[in-house]
């Protein structure tokens, strides 16, 4: 009986998808300029970079049930500065679902609250990647962040920034995993 239970557990943990490897991608994020609305005074500061090299983002994609997937950010850029609005952090996992055709939509949202004397600040950020899961692809990113303030000591306008249609391009990297004996 114990052998049957042990055998059943081994089968359950190995599953039908045992040996399925994640898809690894190198994604290049093109340079983009923030709109004036990302700054408190509604104007670009005089020291803003007007051109820069593209940035690299390395990710793994794992398939889930019902046309879903998880994208794990592995390396490359770690944050996106959005002017006076809160910075968008690139860490952790993004939930994804199949869009139209080969396009997949991956989204990560973060809400961070901090309480100070007489006020509560709430920073909200969102990153959306729209990519084709193919050997090579083009896609887009939508990035947004905002700060809201509640309380008696809140100062003027709170910064908000949204950038959509940031160009992405990438390639799938082939990697073979070996199982331990």
N, C-alpha and C positions, 0 to 999 in steps of 0.2 A: 504494500500500500504506500509506504514512504517513497519507494522508487517511482511509482506512478505520479505522486504529488510533485516530487522533485523534477521529474521529466516534464510535467505540465507547466511548472514555473519556468523552466529553461526555455520551453517553446514559447510561452507567453512573453518573456522578456526579449527573446530573439525576434519574435514577430515575423510577419510576412515581409516587412521592409528591412530586415537585417541586412547590413552591408550596403545600404543606400547612403551615398555620400552627399554632402551639401554641394550646391553649385557655388563656385567662387568667382567673384567678379572684381575687376579693377575698373572703377568709374572715374572719369575725368569731369570735374565741375568747371565749366567756363567762368571766366571773370564776369562780374556784373557790377553795375553802379547802382547805389541806393537812390531811391527817389528823395526829393527834398522833404517829403512828409515824414521821413524817418528821423528828422532832427527837430528838437524842441522849438527853435526859431523858424522852422519851415524853410531853411536854406542850408545848402552844403557848406561845411566849414572850409576855410581856405587851404587846409592841409590834407584834403582828401586825395587818396591815390586814384588816378583816373585810368590806369591800366595796370594789369598784373598778370603773372603767369597763371595758367589754370592750376587747380588743386586736385590731388588724387585722393580717392576714397576706396578702401578695400572692404568688401562685404562678403558674407556667406548667406545663402538663401536655402532654407529648409522647407520642404513641402509639408503641409498639414492636411487635415480632412476638409472635404467640401470646397475645393478650389480656394484654399487659403494657404498662406505661406508666412514664414517668419524671416525677416532680414536682420542679420546681426552685423553691426558696424564693428569692424576689426581694427582698422588702422587708417592712417592718413589724417586729414583735417579733423580737428576735435571740436571746433566751435565756429559759429558764423557771427561776426560782429554786425549788428544792425543799427549802427549809429547810436542815437540816444535811447532807442528802445532796448529792451533786454536782449542779451546775447542768446543765440540758440545753441544749445549743447548737442553734440553728436556723440552720444554714448548709448549703449544698451541695444534694445530690440525694437524693431518696427513691425507692426502687424500689416499683412498684405492680403489682397484679394485680387482675383482675376478681373481685369477690365474687359475691354473689347479687343478681339483678336489675340495677339500675343502679349499685349500690354498688361502689366501688373501695377497696382497702386499700393504703395507702402506708406504708412502714416505713423508718426510719433508725435504725441502731444504731451506737454509737461505743464503743470500748474504748481507754482511755488509761492507760498505765503510767508510773510514775515511781519511780526507785530513790533511796532516801535511805540514810543510815548505818544499817545493820542491818535494813532493811525495804524491801519493795516494795509500793507502793500501786497498786491497780488500780481505776480508776473506769469504771463501765459505765453507759451511758444508752441509752434507747430511746424513740422517739416514733412513734406509729402514728396515722395519720389515716384515718378511714373516711368517705368522702364520696360522694355521688351526683354524677356528671358531668352536670349538668342546668343549665338557665338559672338557677334558684334551688333551693336545697337546704338540708337540715339534715343534720348528721352528728355524729360523736363523735371525741374524741381520747383516747388512752391514753398516759400519760407515766410513765416509771419511771427511777430511777437508784439506784446502790448503790456502795459503796466496800468493797473487801476489802483486807486487809493480811496479808502473809506475812513472817515474820522474827522476830528476837529482841526488837526494840524496839517492837512493835505495842502501842498503847494500847487499852484496853477495847473496847466495842462500836463497830462501824463503822456509819455512818448508811445507811439504806435507805429509799426512798420510792416509792410507787406510787399513782397517781391514775388512775382509769378513768371513762369515760363523761362526759368534759368536753364540754359542748354547743358545737357549731359551727353556724354558718349562713353562707351565702354566695351569691354570684351570679357568673355567667359574664360577663366583660367582652368585648364584641366589639371586635376590633382587626383592621384590614386592613393587611397588609404589602405593600409595593411592591418589586418586583425591580429591581435596578440594570440599566441597559441593557448 
